Amino acid sequence: MIKKYYWPALKAQWPWLLSYLLLNALLALLTWIYKLPLTFFLDFIRFSILPLIIIITYQTMQTVKCLQQLAHMVTNKQWQTIKPHNLIAKAYYAAFVKIIRQQQIVQQQSQLQQQQHRDYLETWSHELKTPLTTLTILADNHEQIDSRIVQQQIDQINYQLNLLLNYERLADFHHDLQFKLVNLQQLITRIIKQYATFFINKKITPVITVTKDATLLTDSKWVAFIIGQLLNNAIKYSQPHRQIIINWQNHQLIIKDEGIGIASDELPRIFEPGFTGSNGRKLGDATGMGLYIVKTVCQQLHIKITVSSRLNKGTTFKLTFPK
């Protein structure tokens, strides 16, 4: 390994040799001009050649050592400390260290994201298996199954699948956008019909106070996802025979439920990925990703989302759209 780097390292010492030759040439010229004894010039060469050889040998060996250490780091992908022996090498080494550390941080973040992604997929797979298991048990124990029960489980599967697909679309969010004028009343009516099974099963009444002329310049699919997710949460955490109020005023959509509410110490964390809170743990059917995706989409669409809640009094989400 040393032989591989020795000749290039030796050739890199040419500035020392060139400086020495120029110094000798200058000294020879001065000896000739001032008619100094020739022995003076020869003695200088005799006494200076050994220090020159020592310096060149030392510099060569140091260069070989650094090259060998760098090659070992690249081959084995193992970090080790190197002490460069000149200013330029130190500057390059500092830049190299900075890049390596940035790479390590990016790699660690990437590995963490991949692990989180796998964890989320496992959670979603569990949520998808739950209604399938319910249908399987019903099919094994009953010759006939109520169509409403089947429809409820199918709607739950579709909801989880849509949530998973929207999570995957976040990676290529801007490519999926289509901005156009959207009639808010028509959009909400369509979403209510989509979640009709959930409203009927919980006997919850949606109260819509959105005027016909309420329009938005936005992406209808993603806004429908945001509203649908907030309505689904409102239904899930509400007691039967309650209301969900959907109001539009001052370019702000307000969704208010009469549910169990959110604890004040959990309220700041509800948009964190994977956070289910005490309500999610009680019900046992929460992935903790719905509101995280909602928050991410709102940020991309420049929609301000705020939430207020009181235990056993209900929760209010406000979506403020850009004018």
Summary of the structure (lengths in Angstrom):
residues: 323
radius of gyration: 36.4
end to end distance: 67.9
largest distance: 123.3
contacts: 854
relative contact order: 0.07
helix: 65%
strand: 13%
